[in-house]
C-alpha cells in the first residue's frame, strides 16, 4: 500500500441534520463505517477527526480539532497535523457513497504526476470542488492550512488557493462504479431519506 492515512471528518453539531451525521445508519451501518471500509482498500490507518469524536461510536482512533468551531478547514488542518504519512486522504462523514475505487483513482493521479501536486481535489458534477474528499500532501498543505487559519479564513478553498492543486473533472470519474452518488452530501433530513433509498436499492438480495 502507499504511504497514506485516511481521516474521516465527523464535524460538530450537525445542526441542519438535527442529529450526529456520523451515527446515521444506511443498511445497518453508520456513514463512518461505510467510509472506513472504503478507505481500508487503500490504507490500514483510518482515524476520525472533529469535536464530536467522543459522541461517535466508531471504534477508530480519534483526533480532536485544534481550533474550535473552525469548520471543515479546521478538520483538514487537524488531520494534516496528526498525519504521520506523506499523503493524507480526508473525507467528510456525510459523503457515504465514496468508494475505494475513487480513492485509488485520486491517489493514482497524485503519485503518477511528474511533478506531484500538493492536493488532488475532485470536481462535482456541478463543477464545484469537493475538498472534503481529497488527497493532500502533509507538509505543504499543513503550512497552507495553518496560514489560512492565522489569517482568519475558514474556507478550504482559501488553503487550496495557496498551493498547487490538481482539480479532477467529474467527467473523468463517470466511469467509476457509483460515481453518480459519490458526492451526495447528507446536509438535511431529506438528503438522508434519499440516501436510504439509494442504499436500499443497492442492498444485495437474499
LODRENNU-783241 format. One record per residue: z, x, y of N, C-alpha, C in turn; residue in one letter. Coordinates in steps of 0.001 Angstrom, whole numbers, always signed. Atoms other than C-alpha are relative to their C-alpha. Layout:
BEGIN
REC | Z | X | Y | Z | X | Y | Z | X | Y | a $
...
END
This chain:
BEGIN
REC | +0 | +823 | -1203 | +0 | +0 | +0 | +0 | +866 | +1266 | x $
REC | -6 | -691 | -1268 | -478 | +1013 | +3632 | +1428 | +126 | +523 | x $
REC | -1302 | -165 | -635 | +2422 | +2246 | +5739 | +145 | -1086 | +1067 | x $
REC | -90 | +1149 | -895 | +3062 | -1166 | +7266 | +1222 | -831 | -361 | x $
REC | -1112 | +929 | +202 | +6023 | -3504 | +7704 | -363 | -1350 | +598 | x $
REC | +250 | +1350 | -490 | +5942 | -7251 | +8198 | +1240 | -589 | +659 | x $
REC | -1095 | +627 | -731 | +8074 | -9142 | +10711 | -380 | -1433 | +349 | x $
REC | +230 | +1416 | -267 | +8331 | -12922 | +10952 | +913 | -427 | +1151 | x $
REC | -783 | +417 | -1157 | +9422 | -14210 | +14349 | +513 | -1421 | -202 | x $
REC | -591 | +1327 | +208 | +11837 | -17111 | +13907 | +470 | -622 | +1306 | x $
REC | -213 | +562 | -1329 | +12408 | -17539 | +17639 | +1400 | -493 | +271 | x $
REC | -1288 | +498 | -471 | +15151 | -19522 | +19246 | +235 | -1447 | -332 | x $
REC | -498 | +1361 | +162 | +15987 | -23167 | +19789 | -1007 | -983 | -587 | x $
REC | +1023 | +944 | +473 | +12649 | -24799 | +18781 | +177 | -1364 | +649 | x $
REC | -342 | +1240 | -701 | +13319 | -27425 | +21440 | -1074 | -1073 | -122 | x $
REC | +1061 | +1011 | +83 | +9899 | -29104 | +21225 | -56 | -636 | -1386 | x $
REC | +2 | +547 | +1353 | +10144 | -29490 | +17439 | +1279 | -798 | -258 | x $
REC | -1262 | +703 | +179 | +13788 | -30554 | +17593 | +859 | +545 | -1119 | x $
REC | -742 | -638 | +1091 | +14812 | -28509 | +14538 | -482 | +1440 | -93 | x $
REC | +393 | -1395 | +218 | +14680 | -24859 | +13459 | -1298 | +40 | -809 | x $
REC | +1304 | +9 | +660 | +10988 | -24352 | +12612 | -28 | +896 | -1237 | x $
REC | -24 | -908 | +1148 | +11835 | -21533 | +10210 | +472 | -686 | -1275 | x $
REC | -516 | +706 | +1176 | +13531 | -24051 | +7905 | -824 | -1233 | -376 | x $
REC | +868 | +1122 | +365 | +10717 | -26637 | +7849 | -582 | +219 | -1386 | x $
REC | +465 | -107 | +1386 | +9579 | -27389 | +4307 | -1415 | -545 | -165 | x $
REC | +1340 | +425 | +389 | +5984 | -27594 | +3068 | -120 | +215 | -1505 | x $
REC | +30 | -63 | +1470 | +5656 | -28404 | -631 | +1239 | +702 | -554 | x $
REC | -1261 | -523 | +510 | +9295 | -27439 | -1069 | +313 | +1426 | +396 | x $
REC | -242 | -1370 | -441 | +9010 | -24016 | +597 | +77 | +37 | +1524 | x $
REC | -89 | -131 | -1446 | +10070 | -23008 | +4099 | -1222 | +740 | +529 | x $
REC | +1114 | -717 | -619 | +7486 | -21738 | +6541 | +195 | +1511 | -137 | x $
REC | -268 | -1429 | +131 | +9193 | -18337 | +6421 | -304 | +487 | -1412 | x $
REC | +293 | -386 | +1381 | +8949 | -18254 | +2624 | -1501 | +98 | -251 | x $
REC | +1452 | -21 | +176 | +5245 | -19095 | +2729 | -616 | +1240 | +642 | x $
REC | +540 | -1165 | -693 | +4529 | -16380 | +5285 | +442 | +1289 | -683 | x $
REC | -500 | -1173 | +703 | +6718 | -13884 | +3447 | -815 | +278 | -1267 | x $
REC | +807 | -173 | +1205 | +4764 | -14480 | +236 | -1367 | +584 | +338 | x $
REC | +1292 | -535 | -417 | +1512 | -13813 | +2094 | +130 | +1466 | +412 | x $
REC | -213 | -1377 | -435 | +2926 | -10637 | +3647 | +214 | +938 | -1181 | x $
REC | -302 | -847 | +1158 | +4040 | -9350 | +237 | -1258 | +560 | -656 | x $
REC | +1238 | -528 | +576 | +388 | -8824 | -673 | -439 | +1289 | +698 | x $
REC | +380 | -1220 | -718 | +162 | -6030 | +1926 | +1191 | +920 | +283 | x $
REC | -1177 | -831 | -213 | +3758 | -4765 | +2251 | +1185 | -546 | -784 | x $
REC | -1215 | +426 | +703 | +7024 | -4844 | +334 | +1172 | -137 | +960 | x $
REC | -1079 | +9 | -990 | +9047 | -4678 | +3562 | -249 | -1116 | +1011 | x $
REC | +145 | +1176 | -858 | +9466 | -8007 | +5318 | +1360 | -361 | +588 | x $
REC | -1237 | +379 | -685 | +12113 | -8971 | +7896 | -266 | -1201 | +900 | x $
REC | +110 | +1087 | -987 | +12814 | -11919 | +10197 | +621 | +471 | +1307 | x $
REC | -423 | -447 | -1325 | +13306 | -11497 | +13946 | +295 | -1202 | +879 | x $
REC | -242 | +1063 | -977 | +14969 | -13709 | +16539 | +1455 | -359 | +169 | x $
REC | -1367 | +419 | -287 | +18047 | -15307 | +17998 | +543 | -965 | -1042 | x $
REC | -459 | +984 | +988 | +18126 | -17918 | +15223 | +35 | +564 | -1413 | x $
REC | -5 | -635 | +1318 | +18176 | -15391 | +12375 | +1145 | -510 | -864 | x $
REC | -1168 | +397 | +780 | +21688 | -16413 | +11307 | -111 | -1426 | -515 | x $
REC | +148 | +1400 | +414 | +20642 | -20076 | +11073 | -1208 | -202 | -907 | x $
REC | +1208 | +78 | +816 | +17585 | -19260 | +8983 | +299 | +455 | -1412 | x $
REC | -309 | -316 | +1394 | +18013 | -19386 | +5212 | -1213 | +670 | -649 | x $
REC | +1170 | -698 | +516 | +15552 | -16691 | +4141 | +315 | +1014 | -1086 | x $
REC | -306 | -1078 | +926 | +17365 | -14015 | +2169 | -666 | +1303 | +398 | x $
REC | +683 | -1199 | -479 | +15345 | -11488 | +4205 | +874 | +733 | +1011 | x $
REC | -746 | -727 | -1040 | +16754 | -8722 | +6416 | -258 | -615 | +1369 | x $
REC | +126 | +596 | -1319 | +17392 | -9956 | +9944 | +31 | +1034 | +1112 | x $
REC | +66 | -874 | -1172 | +16524 | -8256 | +13234 | +260 | -858 | +1230 | x $
REC | -277 | +818 | -1186 | +18144 | -9707 | +16381 | -879 | +390 | +1173 | x $
REC | +694 | -308 | -1245 | +16292 | -9980 | +19667 | +850 | +959 | +827 | x $
REC | -703 | -933 | -868 | +17190 | -7173 | +22057 | +132 | -533 | +1421 | x $
REC | -36 | +616 | -1324 | +16504 | -9284 | +25137 | +95 | -1508 | -187 | x $
REC | -246 | +1423 | +211 | +17964 | -12788 | +25120 | -955 | -856 | +820 | x $
REC | +869 | +982 | -661 | +15598 | -15654 | +25959 | -1231 | +631 | +638 | x $
REC | +1203 | -632 | -530 | +12590 | -13390 | +26455 | -1262 | -509 | -680 | x $
REC | +1169 | +607 | +614 | +10310 | -15446 | +24249 | -710 | +910 | -987 | x $
REC | +755 | -752 | +1015 | +7578 | -14094 | +21954 | -90 | +1497 | +276 | x $
REC | +77 | -1432 | -290 | +7251 | -10764 | +23775 | +1289 | +704 | -387 | x $
REC | -1273 | -568 | +416 | +10947 | -10166 | +23189 | +70 | +172 | -1506 | x $
REC | +24 | -109 | +1451 | +10423 | -10855 | +19496 | -877 | +1141 | -469 | x $
REC | +897 | -1108 | +347 | +7492 | -8459 | +19306 | +680 | +1337 | +278 | x $
REC | -682 | -1243 | -357 | +9498 | -5781 | +21095 | +1110 | +329 | -989 | x $
REC | -1072 | -230 | +975 | +12451 | -6231 | +18713 | -569 | +449 | -1340 | x $
REC | +643 | -392 | +1259 | +10124 | -5990 | +15697 | -484 | +1442 | +70 | x $
REC | +502 | -1364 | -157 | +8475 | -2825 | +17015 | +1151 | +1003 | +29 | x $
REC | -1163 | -887 | -84 | +11876 | -1301 | +17785 | +605 | +237 | -1382 | x $
REC | -606 | -111 | +1337 | +13106 | -1992 | +14235 | -940 | +616 | -1023 | x $
REC | +1001 | -448 | +973 | +9867 | -964 | +12502 | +120 | +1499 | -258 | x $
REC | -72 | -1410 | +381 | +10073 | +2310 | +10590 | -1368 | +529 | -431 | x $
REC | +1344 | -380 | +418 | +6363 | +2367 | +9737 | -906 | +192 | +1210 | x $
REC | +965 | -202 | -1077 | +3330 | +3336 | +11773 | -586 | -1324 | +473 | x $
REC | +615 | +1285 | -312 | +1925 | -192 | +11598 | +1004 | -1130 | -162 | x $
REC | -922 | +1135 | -24 | +3735 | -3442 | +12331 | -816 | -1290 | +20 | x $
REC | +644 | +1314 | +50 | +2459 | -6880 | +11293 | +998 | -1021 | +511 | x $
REC | -898 | +984 | -600 | +4005 | -9577 | +13482 | -606 | -1392 | -143 | x $
REC | +476 | +1364 | +238 | +3695 | -13254 | +12514 | +1067 | -991 | +453 | x $
REC | -932 | +1055 | -402 | +5291 | -16321 | +14100 | +251 | -941 | -1177 | x $
REC | -355 | +854 | +1130 | +7129 | -18608 | +11689 | -664 | -1364 | +57 | x $
REC | +642 | +1311 | -96 | +5210 | -21619 | +12999 | -1504 | +64 | -267 | x $
REC | +1386 | -118 | +477 | +1894 | -20376 | +11543 | +35 | +58 | -1529 | x $
REC | -277 | -32 | +1443 | +2497 | -21406 | +7911 | -1211 | +217 | -897 | x $
REC | +1180 | -83 | +857 | -1118 | -21186 | +6710 | -743 | +1328 | +114 | x $
REC | +568 | -1345 | +41 | -1763 | -17492 | +7333 | +4 | +473 | -1455 | x $
REC | +140 | -442 | +1392 | -2750 | -15608 | +4174 | -5 | +1518 | -106 | x $
REC | +79 | -1423 | +262 | -2604 | -12192 | +2601 | -1399 | +535 | +253 | x $
REC | +1386 | -408 | -236 | -6390 | -12056 | +2831 | -238 | +233 | +1489 | x $
REC | +113 | -182 | -1442 | -6177 | -12499 | +6604 | +674 | +1293 | +432 | x $
REC | -720 | -1221 | -359 | -3569 | -9738 | +6906 | -784 | +1239 | -430 | x $
REC | +767 | -1139 | +509 | -5664 | -7403 | +4755 | -1229 | +261 | +871 | x $
REC | +1189 | -138 | -851 | -8709 | -8072 | +6947 | +363 | +674 | +1324 | x $
REC | -422 | -586 | -1270 | -6834 | -7255 | +10159 | +393 | +1464 | -178 | x $
REC | -402 | -1387 | +274 | -5348 | -4101 | +8628 | -1208 | +883 | -275 | x $
REC | +1213 | -756 | +284 | -8766 | -3010 | +7400 | -696 | +415 | +1299 | x $
REC | +599 | -319 | -1304 | -10116 | -3190 | +10956 | +770 | +1130 | +669 | x $
REC | -851 | -1014 | -622 | -7180 | -1137 | +12200 | -199 | +1374 | -640 | x $
REC | -13 | -1276 | +713 | -7402 | +1547 | +9531 | -1381 | +637 | -146 | x $
REC | +1343 | -552 | +161 | -11183 | +1955 | +9335 | -665 | +376 | +1311 | x $
REC | +578 | -326 | -1303 | -11776 | +2351 | +13049 | -31 | +1508 | +206 | x $
REC | +105 | -1427 | -285 | -12998 | +5799 | +14098 | +1108 | +425 | +945 | x $
REC | -1138 | -189 | -900 | -10541 | +5597 | +16964 | +873 | -1240 | -122 | x $
REC | -810 | +1197 | +250 | -7786 | +3217 | +15797 | +559 | -596 | +1283 | x $
REC | -586 | +658 | -1176 | -6801 | +660 | +18459 | +1509 | -96 | -145 | x $
REC | -1448 | +176 | +47 | -3173 | +144 | +19390 | +371 | -1341 | -614 | x $
REC | -271 | +1335 | +536 | -3430 | -3524 | +18373 | -1292 | -646 | -469 | x $
REC | +1112 | +830 | +485 | -5714 | -5785 | +16362 | +476 | -1445 | +74 | x $
REC | -444 | +1368 | -297 | -5460 | -9382 | +17568 | -1145 | -974 | -261 | x $
REC | +1067 | +978 | +247 | -7476 | -12322 | +16194 | -123 | -1007 | +1137 | x $
REC | +231 | +1097 | -935 | -9035 | -14948 | +18433 | -51 | -1300 | -787 | x $
REC | +46 | +1315 | +614 | -8516 | -18598 | +17540 | -1392 | -591 | +184 | x $
REC | +1315 | +637 | -104 | -11473 | -20953 | +17190 | -326 | -425 | +1426 | x $
REC | +229 | +363 | -1399 | -10989 | -21942 | +20856 | -140 | +1228 | +901 | x $
REC | +199 | -1226 | -751 | -11325 | -18305 | +21901 | +1262 | +638 | +546 | x $
REC | -1244 | -558 | -513 | -7672 | -17773 | +22784 | +551 | +1056 | -949 | x $
REC | -622 | -1015 | +868 | -5961 | -14587 | +21491 | +1247 | -561 | -671 | x $
REC | -1213 | +395 | +710 | -3223 | -15065 | +18913 | +823 | +1270 | -275 | x $
REC | -788 | -1225 | +154 | -819 | -12137 | +19478 | +1178 | -144 | -951 | x $
REC | -1092 | +204 | +955 | +1718 | -13710 | +17107 | -511 | -67 | -1428 | x $
REC | +538 | -227 | +1351 | -493 | -12942 | +14122 | -870 | +1243 | +119 | x $
REC | +740 | -1195 | -396 | -1460 | -9364 | +14818 | +596 | +1266 | -586 | x $
REC | -414 | -1326 | +452 | -1261 | -5713 | +13812 | +253 | +870 | +1229 | x $
REC | -355 | -860 | -1124 | +491 | -3309 | +16178 | +358 | +1404 | -490 | x $
REC | -453 | -1371 | +244 | +843 | +476 | +16171 | +1303 | +201 | +765 | x $
REC | -1348 | +9 | -555 | +4506 | +1154 | +16775 | +133 | +731 | +1326 | x $
REC | -340 | -829 | -1155 | +4597 | +3966 | +19310 | -592 | -533 | +1298 | x $
REC | +656 | +421 | -1237 | +2040 | +2811 | +21868 | +357 | -1435 | +365 | x $
REC | -302 | +1408 | -284 | +2826 | -893 | +21521 | +1446 | -185 | +449 | x $
REC | -1396 | +107 | -424 | +6587 | -428 | +21810 | +138 | +441 | +1454 | x $
REC | -60 | -464 | -1385 | +6111 | +1561 | +25009 | -555 | -1059 | +949 | x $
REC | +609 | +1032 | -847 | +3834 | -1169 | +26421 | +883 | -1232 | +97 | x $
REC | -890 | +1167 | -5 | +6236 | -3954 | +25398 | +1205 | +248 | +893 | x $
REC | -1181 | -307 | -801 | +9195 | -2216 | +26980 | -352 | +102 | +1484 | x $
REC | +425 | -59 | -1396 | +7236 | -1534 | +30169 | -187 | -1407 | +554 | x $
REC | +210 | +1378 | -443 | +6234 | -5201 | +30373 | +1319 | -703 | +266 | x $
REC | -1309 | +635 | -174 | +9815 | -6356 | +29901 | +705 | +558 | +1236 | x $
REC | -617 | -614 | -1181 | +11032 | -3868 | +32532 | -593 | -554 | +1291 | x $
REC | +668 | +579 | -1168 | +8503 | -5425 | +34933 | +268 | -1496 | +139 | x $
REC | -327 | +1422 | -59 | +9879 | -8897 | +34194 | -1068 | -903 | -579 | x $
REC | +1090 | +780 | +582 | +6784 | -10007 | +32272 | +436 | -570 | -1350 | x $
REC | -417 | +670 | +1226 | +7275 | -12496 | +29427 | -1145 | -244 | -990 | x $
REC | +1135 | +316 | +865 | +3774 | -12971 | +28010 | -448 | +1205 | -820 | x $
REC | +564 | -1094 | +794 | +2496 | -10865 | +25095 | -1307 | +531 | +574 | x $
REC | +1250 | -458 | -602 | -805 | -10737 | +26998 | +243 | +1142 | +984 | x $
REC | -333 | -1081 | -934 | +923 | -8507 | +29563 | +63 | +1328 | -745 | x $
REC | -52 | -1211 | +816 | +1609 | -5978 | +26804 | -1401 | +405 | -452 | x $
REC | +1338 | -304 | +522 | -1924 | -6242 | +25381 | -898 | +585 | +1090 | x $
REC | +804 | -522 | -1111 | -3408 | -5543 | +28812 | +299 | +1467 | +294 | x $
REC | -401 | -1383 | -264 | -1615 | -2183 | +28825 | -424 | +961 | -1111 | x $
REC | +358 | -838 | +1151 | -3016 | -892 | +25515 | -1445 | -264 | -415 | x $
REC | +1331 | +196 | +570 | -6285 | -501 | +23636 | +112 | -1076 | -1081 | x $
REC | -111 | +1147 | +911 | -6596 | -3897 | +21936 | -1371 | -364 | -551 | x $
REC | +1235 | +466 | +634 | -9278 | -4870 | +19440 | +169 | -1487 | -312 | x $
REC | -38 | +1429 | +256 | -9888 | -8614 | +19519 | -1027 | -347 | -1075 | x $
REC | +859 | +374 | +1130 | -11359 | -10145 | +16349 | -491 | -1423 | +208 | x $
REC | +583 | +1314 | -206 | -13732 | -13048 | +16904 | +271 | -906 | -1189 | x $
REC | -300 | +922 | +1095 | -12857 | -16141 | +14898 | -1178 | -147 | -958 | x $
REC | +1164 | +97 | +881 | -16414 | -16238 | +13545 | +39 | +1049 | -1106 | x $
REC | -124 | -1043 | +1009 | -15596 | -13012 | +11698 | +1029 | -355 | -1070 | x $
REC | -1036 | +416 | +948 | -12735 | -14809 | +9945 | -383 | -1245 | -790 | x $
REC | +336 | +1304 | +568 | -14534 | -18026 | +8987 | -204 | +18 | -1507 | x $
REC | +266 | -57 | +1436 | -15485 | -16836 | +5505 | +1259 | +215 | -830 | x $
REC | -1256 | -162 | +734 | -11840 | -16184 | +4582 | +520 | -1367 | -408 | x $
REC | -500 | +1275 | +510 | -10320 | -18925 | +2461 | +1129 | -540 | +869 | x $
REC | -1044 | +645 | -785 | -8255 | -21381 | +4510 | -39 | +322 | +1478 | x $
REC | +49 | -456 | -1394 | -9435 | -19962 | +7851 | +146 | -1137 | +1002 | x $
REC | -52 | +1115 | -950 | -9671 | -23415 | +9431 | +1426 | -377 | +388 | x $
REC | -1395 | +351 | -278 | -5865 | -23674 | +9295 | +869 | +1214 | +312 | x $
REC | -790 | -1203 | -261 | -4811 | -20058 | +9961 | +906 | -167 | +1214 | x $
REC | -715 | +13 | -1267 | -3715 | -20822 | +13499 | +507 | -1381 | +400 | x $
REC | -669 | +1273 | -259 | -2350 | -24332 | +13146 | +1452 | +307 | +338 | x $
REC | -1304 | -377 | -520 | +776 | -23950 | +15226 | +937 | -1205 | -5 | x $
REC | -952 | +1110 | +119 | +3822 | -26123 | +14482 | +917 | -57 | +1218 | x $
REC | -783 | +105 | -1226 | +4998 | -26819 | +18020 | +735 | -1331 | +117 | x $
REC | -536 | +1348 | -174 | +5630 | -30566 | +17822 | +92 | -710 | -1349 | x $
REC | -117 | +745 | +1253 | +6636 | -33086 | +15142 | -1346 | -452 | -566 | x $
REC | +1303 | +436 | +516 | +3030 | -34346 | +14921 | -766 | +1149 | -658 | x $
REC | +610 | -1167 | +637 | +1888 | -30800 | +14109 | +557 | +173 | -1420 | x $
REC | -638 | -117 | +1316 | +4374 | -30738 | +11240 | -533 | -1061 | -952 | x $
REC | +560 | +1055 | +846 | +3063 | -34058 | +9950 | -1400 | +389 | -482 | x $
REC | +1336 | -462 | +396 | -464 | -32626 | +9960 | +105 | +1105 | -1050 | x $
REC | -176 | -1097 | +948 | +758 | -29513 | +8157 | +430 | -513 | -1371 | x $
REC | -435 | +562 | +1290 | +2489 | -31591 | +5482 | -1172 | -599 | -759 | x $
REC | +1164 | +585 | +652 | -761 | -33428 | +4792 | -923 | +1098 | -536 | x $
REC | +819 | -1124 | +468 | -2699 | -30143 | +4547 | +624 | +622 | -1246 | x $
REC | -691 | -595 | +1145 | -76 | -28716 | +2210 | -75 | -906 | -1224 | x $
REC | +73 | +949 | +1124 | -110 | -31887 | +94 | -1373 | +76 | -666 | x $
REC | +1347 | -73 | +547 | -3879 | -31646 | -314 | -255 | +1297 | -754 | x $
REC | +179 | -1300 | +669 | -3590 | -28004 | -1352 | +846 | +147 | -1255 | x $
REC | -922 | -118 | +1120 | -852 | -28631 | -3902 | -732 | -117 | -1323 | x $
REC | +668 | +74 | +1314 | -2015 | -27881 | -7455 | +356 | -1287 | -728 | x $
REC | -215 | +1215 | +787 | -2388 | -30950 | -9662 | +557 | +380 | -1362 | x $
REC | -553 | -228 | +1325 | -262 | -31086 | -12800 | +1207 | +903 | +9 | x $
END
